[in-house]
Amino acid sequence: MKSAGIAGVPRLLLGVDDAADSLGIRRTKMYELLASGVIPTIRIGRRRLVAVSALEAYVEQRLRERV
């Protein structure tokens, strides 16, 4: 799920909209997951950012729950 940033360097953090797009969900659902603490965020200045690794961990956890 690596997102290419400037000059092809993988991005480590995504904005909320990009994170939602990465999971294939709407922005509103993404904010619900963030507010509940299911997916952790960090703040840099006024921006709320999601680590790509946190999204990957969330997907892995959801896959494990299905088994």
Residue pairs with C-beta under 8 A, 6 or more apart in sequence:
1 22
1 52
1 55
1 56
1 59
2 10
2 11
2 52
3 10
3 11
3 14
3 18
3 22
3 52
4 10
4 11
5 11
10 52
11 52
12 51
12 52
12 53
13 42
13 44
13 49
13 50
13 51
13 52
14 22
14 49
14 50
14 51
14 52
14 55
15 47
15 48
15 49
15 50
16 27
16 30
16 31
16 34
16 41
16 48
16 49
16 50
17 27
17 30
19 30
19 39
19 50
19 55
20 26
20 27
20 29
20 30
22 52
22 55
23 30
23 55
23 58
23 59
30 39
33 39
33 58
34 41
34 48
34 50
38 58
39 50
39 54
39 55
39 58
40 50
40 51
40 54
41 48
41 49
41 50
41 54
42 48
42 49
42 51
43 49
